[in-house]
Amino acid sequence: MDRILKAARSSGSLNLSNRSLREIPAEVYRNLDAVGEGEKWWEAVELQKLILAHNNIEVLKDDLKNLSLLAVLNISHNKLSHLPTAIGELTMLKSLDVSFNLMGSIPEEIGSATSLVKLDCSHNQLKELPSSLGRCSDLSDLKASHNSIARLPEDLSNCSKLIKLDLEGNKLTMLSENMIASWTMLTELNAAKNLLESIPDNMGILSQLIRLDLHQNRISSIPSSIMGCHSLAEFYMGNNRLSSLQPGIGALSRLGTLDLHSNQLKEYPVEACKLRLSVLDLSNNSLSGLPAEIGTMTTLRKLLLTGNPLRTLRSSLVNGPTATLLKHLQSKVSADEVSGSATTAMNDDQIAMASRLSISSKELSLGGLGLSSIPPVVWESNDVVKVDLSRNSIEVLPDELSSCSSLQTLLLSGNKIKEWPGAVFASLLNLSCLKLDKNPLAQIPLDGFRSLSKVQVLDLSYNASSLPDPSALSSMPELQELYLRRMQLREVPLDLLSLPKLRILDLSQNSLVSIPKEFKNLISLTELDLSDNNIATLPPELGLLEPSLQVLRLAGNPLRSIRRAILDRGTKAVLNYLKDKLPEQ
C-alpha cells in the first residue's frame, strides 16, 4: 500500500479497484501528510483521480473533503448506502461514478460540486434526483438508469449542456416539455423501460439528437414534431402501444435503425418507405399487409416481420432472407407501375420452339407467356408427361386436353379458371401432380376429387371457399403433398386426417383457431405449415409426431401456451414440449 500511495503522490492518480476493501484506508484521505523519507515533499501532488471500484466499501467519510483537487472519483460496484455531504466541497470534481451501489438518495450538497460534467448514479435504489443538480450547469453526461425515480426535478432544465441522458429502467410517467426545450444539445436520450404515456410535443426541438430509446413504455403515438429531429440515426419504440405511425417520420433522412416491434400497428405508411434504413423491426404487430414500396428501400439489410397476421406474404418470405423479401416486394412495385398493360402472346414461332424442345424432354413449358387459351400443340404432343401453363390468363380447359393420356404433371397456377374441369381430369388417368393455386375457382363439386385417385401432389392455395363440404379429400388415398394456403379455412378439413401417405401439409394463411388432436394419426407427416392463422393453443397429441415431423411452422399465430424461448428453439423442442404435456397413461 505504501508503494502505491507513494506513486499516487507523484502522479496524482490512485487506483485501488478490485482489492476486496471494506473501507478506504485512512492514508488515502491525507495522502500528502504521509510524505516519507527520500521523497521530495515539494514535488508531491494532491490526488486528482481516485478509483475505488469493485470493492466492498460501505462508507465514504467526510474526510473526503480533504481531497480538494479531486477531479475524478469512481466508487462504483461497492456497498455504499449514501454519499457524505462533503461531496459538495469537491469543487473541482468533474466525473463522479457511484453506480452499482445501495444508495437510496443523493445529498442536495451535490449541487455545490459545480464543476461536475459527468455523473453516473445508475443501478442504485434512488427514488428521486436532488433538485440542486440544476446548479451543475456544466453537466453534459447524466446516467441514472435502473433506479426507482418517478419524476425528474424541474431544476434539471438548467442543465442546458446535457449531451447524454440515460434514464432507463425507472418509474417515470412523463418527460417535461420545459426540460426538453432546455436540452437542445442532447445527442442521446434513453428513457426505455419506464411508465411514459406520451412523447413531449416539442421533441422536434432536439435537432442534434442521434439516438432516442423509448422502448417498453406505454406510449400510444409519436408526435408530428419528430420530423425536427433530423439528426436522428437510431429510434427505438418497441414494446409500446402504437396503433399508427406518423407519415412524417419519412422525413428523418439520417435514420438507420427503426425498432417498432411489439406494438399494435395495423399498417406501415407508404411515406415511411422513403427512409434509408438498414434495420427495420416490425415484428409482433397487427400488420395484415405491407406496402410494396418497402421493396424500394434498398439500404435495408434486416427487416423483421414475424408475429404479424400477414396475409399477403408467404411465411417463407417473412422468415427468409431480407434481400429475397425486398426483391419480391420490388417486383410488386414494378407490376403496379405497368398495371393495365397486357402481356403480348407468343407468336407461332415461339410456340413451335417450345414444342420442338418437348420432343426430347417430354415436358412442354408455356408458363408466363400471356396465353388466354391453351394452344393445340399441348394435345398434339401425345407423349408429353409434363405441361406447364402457369402464370397465364387461361379461363377454360378445352375438351381436347382429355386426349393427353400420358400426362402426369399439369401446372395451372396463376390463371383465371373459375369452373372445376372435372370432365377433363376424369380422362387424365396418369395424373399425379396437379397445381391449381391462384385461380378464381368456384366451389369444387362433391365428386370432384374422385377422378384424382392417383394424384400425389395437389395445390389449391389462394382459392377461397372452393373446397366441397365435406371436403372429400379422402378420395385421393395416394396424396403425399397437399397445399391449402390462404383458402379462408376456419376449420381443418377432417377428411385429410384419413390420408395415410400425407408427408407435406400446408394450411398457412387461413383463419384456423384450433388443430384436432387426431393429427397424431398422420404418421407419415414430415412437414406441417400452420403459420399465419389464429391458433392460440396446440393439442399435446401433436407431440406424438416426433421424430417423423421434421418441420413445424407456427409463426404468425397468437400462441399463448408455449413460451417464446421454446418456439425459438424449433420443431423438435416444440414437439417434445407438447409430448411432455400428455397425461400419463
C-alpha positions in Angstrom: 0.0 0.0 0.0 2.8 2.4 0.9 4.4 1.9 -2.5 1.0 2.6 -4.3 0.4 5.7 -2.2 3.9 7.0 -2.9 3.3 6.6 -6.6 0.0 8.4 -6.3 1.8 11.4 -4.6 3.9 11.5 -7.8 1.2 11.1 -10.4 -1.9 12.5 -8.7 -3.8 9.2 -9.6 -4.6 6.3 -7.3 -6.3 3.1 -8.4 -7.4 0.7 -5.6 -10.0 -1.2 -7.5 -10.6 -4.9 -7.1 -8.8 -5.2 -3.7 -11.7 -6.5 -1.6 -11.5 -3.4 0.5 -14.2 -3.0 3.2 -13.2 0.6 3.9 -11.0 3.3 2.4 -7.6 3.3 4.1 -7.2 6.5 6.2 -4.0 7.3 4.4 -5.9 8.0 1.2 -7.7 10.9 2.8 -4.5 12.5 3.9 -2.1 11.3 1.3 0.2 14.3 1.4 0.6 14.1 5.2 2.4 10.7 4.7 5.4 12.0 2.7 8.3 9.8 3.8 12.0 10.0 3.9 13.6 10.1 0.5 10.6 11.8 -1.0 10.8 15.4 -2.2 7.7 16.9 -0.5 7.8 19.9 -2.8 7.3 17.6 -5.8 4.3 15.7 -4.2 0.9 16.5 -5.8 -2.6 16.1 -4.4 -4.9 13.4 -5.7 -6.9 14.3 -8.8 -8.1 10.9 -9.7 -9.3 8.2 -7.3 -10.6 4.8 -8.4 -12.1 2.6 -5.8 -14.4 0.4 -8.0 -15.3 -3.2 -7.4 -14.7 -3.4 -3.6 -16.9 -3.9 -0.6 -16.8 -0.4 0.7 -19.8 0.7 2.8 -18.9 4.2 3.8 -17.3 7.3 2.3 -16.2 9.5 5.2 -16.5 13.3 5.4 -12.7 13.3 5.3 -13.3 13.2 1.5 -13.3 17.0 1.6 -9.5 16.9 2.2 -9.1 15.8 -1.4 -10.0 19.3 -2.6 -8.4 18.9 -6.1 -10.1 15.6 -6.9 -11.4 15.7 -10.5 -12.4 12.0 -10.9 -14.0 9.8 -8.3 -15.1 6.3 -9.2 -16.5 4.2 -6.4 -18.9 2.1 -8.4 -19.7 -1.6 -7.6 -19.4 -1.2 -3.9 -21.9 -1.3 -1.0 -22.5 2.4 -0.3 -25.8 3.3 1.3 -25.3 7.0 1.0 -22.8 9.8 0.0 -21.3 12.2 2.6 -22.4 15.8 2.4 -18.7 16.6 2.0 -19.2 15.6 -1.7 -20.3 19.2 -2.2 -16.9 20.5 -1.1 -15.2 18.9 -4.1 -15.5 22.0 -6.2 -13.0 20.6 -8.8 -14.9 17.3 -9.3 -15.7 16.7 -12.9 -16.6 13.0 -13.0 -18.4 11.0 -10.3 -19.3 7.4 -10.7 -21.3 5.8 -7.8 -23.2 3.2 -9.9 -24.0 -0.3 -8.7 -24.3 0.6 -5.0 -27.2 0.6 -2.5 -27.9 4.3 -2.2 -31.5 5.5 -1.6 -30.7 9.1 -2.1 -28.1 11.6 -3.2 -27.5 14.6 -0.9 -28.6 18.1 -2.0 -25.0 19.2 -1.4 -24.1 17.6 -4.7 -25.2 20.9 -6.3 -22.2 22.6 -4.8 -19.9 20.5 -7.0 -20.5 22.9 -9.8 -17.6 21.7 -12.0 -19.4 18.3 -12.4 -19.5 17.2 -16.1 -20.3 13.5 -15.7 -22.5 11.8 -13.1 -23.3 8.1 -13.1 -25.6 7.0 -10.3 -27.2 4.1 -12.2 -28.1 0.8 -10.5 -29.0 2.1 -7.1 -32.2 2.5 -5.1 -32.9 6.2 -5.8 -36.4 7.4 -5.8 -35.5 10.9 -6.9 -32.7 13.1 -8.0 -31.7 16.2 -6.0 -33.0 19.5 -7.3 -29.6 21.0 -6.7 -28.2 19.2 -9.7 -29.7 22.1 -11.6 -26.8 24.2 -10.3 -24.3 21.9 -12.1 -24.6 23.9 -15.2 -21.7 22.1 -17.0 -23.3 18.7 -16.6 -23.2 17.0 -20.0 -23.5 13.3 -19.2 -26.1 12.1 -16.7 -26.7 8.4 -16.2 -29.4 7.5 -13.6 -30.7 4.2 -15.1 -32.1 1.3 -13.2 -33.4 3.1 -10.1 -37.0 3.9 -8.9 -37.2 7.5 -10.0 -40.8 8.6 -10.5 -40.2 12.2 -11.6 -37.3 14.5 -12.5 -36.7 17.8 -10.7 -37.7 20.8 -12.8 -34.4 22.4 -11.9 -32.7 19.9 -14.1 -33.8 22.1 -17.0 -31.0 24.4 -16.0 -28.5 21.8 -17.2 -28.6 23.1 -20.8 -25.3 21.5 -21.7 -26.6 17.9 -21.4 -25.5 15.8 -24.3 -26.2 12.3 -23.0 -29.1 11.4 -20.7 -29.8 7.8 -19.6 -33.0 7.2 -17.5 -33.7 3.6 -18.5 -35.5 1.3 -16.0 -37.2 3.8 -13.7 -40.8 4.7 -13.0 -41.1 8.0 -14.9 -44.6 8.8 -16.2 -43.7 11.9 -18.2 -40.9 14.0 -19.6 -41.3 17.7 -19.1 -41.7 19.9 -22.2 -39.8 22.6 -20.3 -36.8 20.3 -19.8 -36.9 19.1 -23.4 -36.9 22.8 -24.5 -33.7 23.4 -22.5 -31.8 20.2 -23.6 -31.2 21.3 -27.2 -27.7 19.9 -27.1 -28.8 16.3 -26.4 -27.4 13.7 -28.8 -28.6 10.6 -26.8 -31.8 10.2 -24.8 -32.6 6.8 -23.2 -35.9 6.6 -21.3 -36.7 3.0 -22.0 -38.4 0.7 -19.5 -40.4 3.4 -17.8 -44.1 4.2 -17.5 -44.2 7.0 -20.1 -47.6 7.5 -21.7 -46.5 10.1 -24.3 -43.7 11.8 -26.0 -43.4 15.6 -25.4 -45.0 17.5 -28.3 -41.8 19.6 -28.6 -39.5 16.7 -29.1 -38.6 18.0 -32.5 -36.6 20.8 -30.9 -33.8 18.2 -30.3 -32.3 18.7 -33.7 -28.9 17.2 -32.6 -30.5 14.0 -31.2 -28.8 11.0 -32.7 -30.2 8.1 -30.5 -33.7 8.0 -29.0 -34.6 4.9 -27.0 -38.2 4.8 -25.6 -38.9 1.1 -25.8 -41.0 -0.7 -23.2 -43.2 2.2 -22.2 -47.0 3.0 -22.6 -46.7 5.4 -25.5 -49.6 5.4 -27.9 -48.5 7.9 -30.5 -45.4 9.7 -31.9 -45.9 13.5 -32.3 -45.5 15.0 -35.7 -42.8 17.2 -34.4 -40.4 14.2 -34.5 -39.6 15.5 -38.0 -37.5 18.1 -36.4 -35.1 15.5 -35.0 -33.3 15.5 -38.4 -30.0 14.1 -36.9 -31.8 11.0 -35.6 -30.0 7.8 -36.6 -31.5 5.3 -34.1 -35.1 5.3 -32.9 -36.3 2.5 -30.6 -40.1 2.3 -29.9 -40.6 -1.4 -29.4 -43.0 -2.7 -26.7 -45.3 0.3 -26.6 -48.9 0.9 -27.6 -48.6 2.5 -31.1 -51.5 1.8 -33.3 -50.3 4.0 -36.2 -47.2 5.7 -37.4 -46.8 9.4 -38.4 -46.2 9.5 -42.1 -43.9 12.5 -41.4 -41.4 10.0 -39.9 -40.3 9.5 -43.5 -38.6 12.9 -43.4 -35.9 11.6 -41.0 -33.3 11.3 -43.7 -30.5 10.1 -41.4 -32.5 7.4 -39.7 -30.8 4.0 -40.0 -32.4 1.9 -37.3 -36.2 1.9 -36.6 -37.4 -0.5 -33.9 -41.2 -0.7 -33.7 -41.6 -4.3 -32.5 -44.4 -5.4 -30.2 -46.8 -2.6 -30.8 -50.3 -2.6 -32.3 -49.5 -1.2 -35.8 -52.0 -2.1 -38.4 -50.1 -0.6 -41.3 -46.7 0.8 -42.3 -47.2 4.1 -44.1 -46.0 4.4 -47.7 -44.4 7.7 -46.8 -42.1 5.9 -44.4 -40.7 3.9 -47.2 -38.6 6.9 -48.1 -36.3 6.2 -45.1 -32.8 4.9 -45.8 -33.0 2.4 -43.1 -30.6 -0.5 -42.5 -32.7 -2.1 -39.8 -36.5 -2.1 -39.6 -38.2 -4.2 -36.8 -41.9 -4.5 -37.3 -42.3 -7.9 -35.6 -45.2 -8.7 -33.3 -47.6 -6.1 -34.5 -51.0 -6.3 -36.2 -49.9 -5.9 -39.8 -52.0 -7.8 -42.3 -50.1 -6.4 -45.3 -47.1 -4.3 -46.3 -46.8 -1.5 -48.9 -44.9 -2.8 -51.9 -42.8 0.3 -51.8 -40.8 -1.2 -48.9 -39.1 -3.1 -51.8 -37.6 0.2 -52.9 -35.7 0.6 -49.5 -32.5 -0.8 -51.0 -30.4 0.1 -47.9 -32.3 -2.4 -45.7 -30.2 -5.3 -44.6 -32.6 -6.5 -41.8 -36.4 -6.5 -42.0 -38.2 -8.3 -39.1 -41.8 -9.2 -39.7 -42.5 -12.4 -37.6 -45.5 -12.3 -35.3 -47.8 -10.4 -37.7 -51.0 -11.8 -39.2 -49.7 -11.1 -42.7 -52.0 -12.5 -45.4 -50.3 -11.1 -48.5 -46.8 -12.7 -48.0 -45.8 -16.3 -47.8 -44.3 -17.3 -44.5 -41.1 -18.4 -46.3 -40.7 -14.8 -47.4 -41.4 -13.4 -44.0 -39.0 -15.8 -42.3 -36.4 -15.8 -45.0 -33.5 -13.5 -46.0 -34.4 -9.8 -46.2 -32.9 -9.5 -49.7 -35.4 -12.1 -51.0 -38.3 -10.3 -49.4 -37.3 -6.9 -50.7 -36.9 -8.4 -54.2 -40.4 -9.8 -54.0 -41.9 -6.5 -52.9 -39.9 -4.6 -55.5 -41.5 -6.8 -58.2 -44.9 -5.8 -56.9 -44.0 -2.2 -57.3 -42.9 -2.9 -60.9 -46.1 -4.7 -61.5 -48.1 -1.8 -60.2 -46.2 0.6 -62.4 -47.0 -1.3 -65.5 -50.6 -2.2 -64.5 -53.0 -2.0 -67.2 -50.6 -3.2 -69.8 -51.2 -6.7 -71.2 -48.5 -9.3 -71.8 -48.2 -10.0 -75.5 -49.0 -13.5 -76.5 -46.3 -15.7 -78.0 -46.2 -15.9 -81.8 -46.4 -19.2 -83.7 -42.6 -19.5 -84.0 -42.2 -19.3 -80.2 -44.8 -21.9 -79.6 -43.2 -24.1 -82.2 -39.9 -23.8 -80.5 -41.4 -25.0 -77.1 -42.9 -27.9 -79.0 -39.6 -28.9 -80.5 -37.9 -28.8 -77.1 -40.6 -31.1 -75.7 -39.8 -33.9 -78.1 -36.7 -34.9 -76.2 -37.6 -33.6 -72.7 -41.3 -34.8 -72.7 -42.0 -31.5 -71.0 -43.9 -28.6 -72.6 -43.2 -25.2 -70.9 -45.6 -22.4 -71.8 -45.7 -20.6 -68.4 -45.9 -16.9 -68.1 -46.5 -16.2 -71.8 -49.7 -14.2 -71.6 -51.8 -17.0 -73.1 -55.6 -16.6 -73.0 -56.3 -20.1 -74.3 -54.4 -23.4 -74.5 -52.7 -23.8 -77.9 -53.4 -27.1 -79.8 -49.7 -28.1 -79.5 -50.5 -29.2 -76.0 -52.8 -32.1 -77.0 -51.0 -32.7 -80.3 -47.9 -33.8 -78.3 -49.2 -37.2 -77.4 -46.3 -38.5 -75.2 -45.7 -35.3 -73.1 -45.7 -36.1 -69.4 -45.5 -32.6 -68.0 -47.2 -29.4 -69.2 -46.6 -26.0 -67.5 -49.3 -23.5 -68.3 -48.9 -21.4 -65.1 -49.0 -17.6 -64.9 -51.2 -17.1 -68.0 -54.8 -15.9 -68.4 -56.5 -19.2 -69.3 -60.1 -19.4 -68.3 -61.2 -22.8 -69.6 -59.6 -26.2 -70.2 -60.7 -27.5 -73.6 -62.2 -31.0 -74.1 -59.2 -31.8 -76.4 -56.9 -31.9 -73.3 -58.6 -35.2 -72.4 -56.6 -36.9 -75.1 -53.3 -36.3 -73.1 -53.3 -39.8 -71.7 -49.6 -39.7 -70.8 -49.8 -36.5 -68.8 -48.5 -36.9 -65.2 -47.9 -33.3 -64.2 -50.2 -30.4 -65.0 -49.4 -26.9 -63.7 -52.2 -24.4 -64.0 -51.1 -22.0 -61.2 -52.0 -18.3 -61.6 -54.7 -18.4 -64.3 -58.4 -17.4 -64.5 -60.0 -20.8 -64.2 -63.4 -20.5 -62.5 -65.2 -23.8 -63.1 -63.8 -27.2 -62.0 -62.8 -29.0 -65.2 -64.0 -32.4 -63.8 -64.6 -34.0 -67.3 -61.0 -33.3 -68.4 -59.5 -34.6 -65.2 -61.5 -37.8 -65.4 -59.7 -38.7 -68.6 -56.2 -38.0 -67.3 -55.7 -41.4 -65.7 -52.0 -41.0 -65.1 -52.1 -37.6 -63.4 -50.0 -37.5 -60.2 -49.4 -33.8 -59.8 -52.0 -31.0 -60.2 -51.5 -27.4 -59.3 -54.5 -25.1 -59.5 -53.4 -22.5 -57.0 -54.1 -18.8 -57.5 -57.2 -19.2 -59.7 -60.7 -17.8 -59.0 -62.1 -21.4 -58.6 -65.8 -21.7 -57.6 -66.7 -24.4 -55.2 -65.4 -27.8 -56.2 -68.3 -30.4 -56.7 -68.6 -33.2 -54.1 -67.4 -35.8 -56.5 -64.6 -33.5 -57.9 -61.7 -35.4 -56.4 -63.0 -38.9 -57.3 -61.2 -38.8 -60.7 -57.9 -37.8 -59.0 -57.4 -41.1 -57.1 -53.8 -41.3 -58.3 -52.8 -37.7 -57.5 -49.8 -37.4 -55.1 -49.4 -33.6 -55.2 -52.4 -31.2 -55.1 -52.2 -27.4 -54.7 -55.4 -25.5 -54.3 -53.9 -22.5 -52.5 -55.4 -19.0 -52.9 -58.8 -20.4 -54.0 -61.1 -19.1 -51.2 -64.2 -21.2 -50.4 -63.5 -23.7 -53.2 -63.4 -26.9 -51.1 -66.6 -29.0 -51.1 -68.3 -29.6 -47.8 -67.5 -32.3 -46.7 -64.1 -31.9 -48.4 -64.0 -35.4 -49.9 -60.2 -35.3 -49.7 -60.3 -39.0 -48.7 -61.0 -39.8 -52.4 -57.2 -39.3 -53.0 -55.6 -42.1 -50.9 -52.2 -41.6 -52.7 -51.9 -38.0 -51.7 -48.5 -37.1 -50.3 -48.4 -33.3 -50.6 -51.4 -31.1 -50.0 -51.3 -27.3 -50.2 -54.3 -25.4 -48.9 -52.7 -22.0 -48.3 -54.9 -18.9 -47.9 -58.3 -20.5 -48.5 -60.2 -18.8 -45.7 -60.4 -22.1 -43.8 -61.9 -21.7 -40.4 -61.6 -25.4 -39.6 -59.2 -28.2 -40.6 -61.0 -30.4 -43.3 -61.4 -33.6 -41.3 -61.2 -35.8 -44.4 -57.5 -35.1 -44.7 -56.9 -37.0 -41.4 -57.6 -40.2 -43.3 -54.7 -39.7 -45.8 -52.2 -42.3 -44.7 -49.4 -41.2 -47.1 -49.5 -37.5 -46.5 -46.0 -36.1 -46.0 -46.4 -32.3 -46.6 -49.4 -30.3 -45.4 -49.6 -26.6 -45.9 -52.5 -24.8 -44.1 -50.9 -21.5 -43.7 -52.6 -18.0 -44.1 -56.0 -19.2 -43.1 -58.3 -18.5 -40.2 -57.8 -21.7 -38.2 -58.3 -21.4 -34.5 -57.6 -24.9 -33.4 -55.9 -28.2 -34.6 -57.6 -31.5 -33.9 -55.8 -34.0 -31.7 -56.3 -36.6 -34.5 -53.4 -35.1 -36.3 -51.4 -37.7 -34.3 -52.7 -40.3 -36.9 -50.8 -38.6 -39.8 -47.7 -40.7 -39.0 -46.1 -40.1 -42.4 -46.1 -36.3 -42.0 -42.7 -34.7 -42.3 -43.7 -31.0 -42.8 -46.6 -29.1 -41.4 -47.2 -25.4 -42.1 -49.7 -23.7 -39.7 -48.2 -20.2 -39.9 -50.4 -17.1 -40.1 -53.6 -18.5 -38.6 -55.4 -17.7 -35.3 -54.3 -20.7 -33.4 -53.9 -20.0 -29.6 -53.1 -23.5 -28.4 -51.8 -26.8 -29.8 -53.0 -30.2 -28.8 -50.4 -32.1 -26.8 -51.1 -35.1 -29.1 -49.2 -33.3 -31.8 -46.1 -34.1 -29.9 -46.6 -37.8 -30.8 -45.5 -36.9 -34.4 -41.9 -36.5 -33.1 -39.5 -37.6 -34.6 -41.2 -38.1 -38.0 -42.3 -34.5 -38.2 -39.2 -32.5 -39.1 -40.7 -29.1 -39.9 -43.5 -27.4 -38.0 -44.1 -23.7 -38.9 -46.1 -21.7 -36.4 -45.1 -18.0 -37.0 -47.9 -15.5 -37.1 -50.2 -17.3 -34.6 -51.3 -15.8 -31.2 -49.8 -18.8 -29.4 -50.1 -18.3 -25.6 -49.5 -21.8 -24.3 -45.9 -22.2 -25.5 -43.2 -19.8 -24.3 -41.3 -17.8 -27.0 -38.0 -19.4 -25.8 -39.3 -22.9 -26.7 -40.8 -21.7 -30.1 -37.4 -20.1 -31.0 -35.6 -23.5 -30.4 -37.5 -25.0 -33.3 -39.7 -28.0 -34.2 -38.1 -30.7 -32.1 -38.2 -28.5 -28.9 -41.9 -27.7 -29.5 -42.9 -31.3 -30.2 -41.0 -32.5 -27.1 -42.7 -29.8 -25.0 -46.2 -30.9 -26.3 -45.3 -34.6 -25.7 -44.4 -33.8 -22.1 -47.9 -32.2 -21.6 -49.6 -35.5 -22.4 -51.3 -37.1 -19.4 -49.5 -40.2 -18.2 -51.3 -43.4 -19.4 
